[in-house]
């Protein structure tokens, strides 16, 4: 199949299976983020909660697009993916997968709400750092797209702070705005085996639904990105860019970009700005003859992908440079044509076949229904000293849903785990002060948060170097 040798095809199958398993673990690792509150407030029985959450995760992935997933793919520059030795590409994806699975499974086993996002991104960065240590990499340059790393970590680091702060604010607003009767209801601890009042139950189930759906839209796309990294690395002639027929759709955008860049006043521009302009022009010149053709030639797709992404990245740098004088209209046209995921020229590179999206949807949905109890107990019982109240559950879930939904809209991967855990911690502090937190649990979560990135990076880099030894 795909013209691959039998051993390469088997390795590809194992890699795709491992990617599905990673997303499966992600499902039961992150289930607590959505279902802990409805379970601990008796709004839904555990089985009902995890099945409903799994379904919403499935729908979230199916309808979520691929923007967040492509931000994962673009962490590694195209140069690392261009390798004539397919075993080198397999070494890369296997190192990422194994390190991510090992850390995710380990933190789940010990009931620690760690971030699958941090794990996956650390694993990808580890491959880039491992590449820097290869003897044949004479420059010693780490193959990491640092601009994309900066964008991604903005979302990852801000989300927990936003979750904690907004939960405190929302709890304060609830205390000041709801009636005394309603306040007595929502700020009281749930009675054992007794469902909450209908309106409270409706709110809690709604917030559980939103978190599950947005978790699918955000975390599910990371699995799509991981699977596309595998397919691009092993089968670039099929998956590096979209089909030749659809490639022609980017011609109008390339023409717009070239026309606007060509009229930029270069007087007074520095070496860096001129380099960006020249790279845009040279890469468009390389692309246009190919884009104008309608043949089904599958050679050179990685080079075409690289040229499209270079046009995009250099245009983004020009737009960010205040010394480059452009009208607002031209800036808007350039931004839409060159830098927006799934739009303009990026629709040729930022895509995923439906079967990939479906496979990740099923893996995440099924994982959500299995293995949920360990972390649910941590989230529901061990973050705060007091039992989770209705108001705390609803506040934490609503904050998580809003934060994750906004991040998905901006194509930024965020940690659902950290956002929801921070929201619950914020609600506990808002309820009875900082002493209402359990120091041991907070310490363990913080340690897992701090260790996830460096451990996954080191593990991935080490595995990459070991696998490359056998691949040569």
ABEGO torsion letter per residue (X at the ends): XGGBBAAAAAAAAAAAAAAAAAAAAAAAAAAAAAAAAAAAAGABBAAAAAAAAAAAAAAAAAAAEAAAAAAAAAABBAAAABBABAAAAAAAAAAAAAAAAAAAAAAAAAGBBBBAAAAAAAAAAAAAAAAAABAABAAGBBBBBAAAAAAAAAAAAAAAAAAAAAAAAAAAAAAAABBAAAAAAAABBBBBGBBBBAAAAAAAAAAAAAAAAAAAAAAAAAAAAAAAAAAAAABAAAAABBBAAAAAAAAAAAAAAAAAAAABBABGBBAAAAAAAAAAAAAAAAAAAAAABABABABGAAAAAAAAAAAAAAAAAAAABAABBBBAAAAAAAAAAAABBGBEAAAAABBBBAAAAAAAAAAAAAAAABGAAAAAAAAAAAABABBBBAAAAAAAAAAAAAAAAAAAAAGBBBBAAAAAAAAAAAAAAAAAEAAABBAAAAAAAAAAAAAAAAAAAAAAAAAAAAAAAAAX
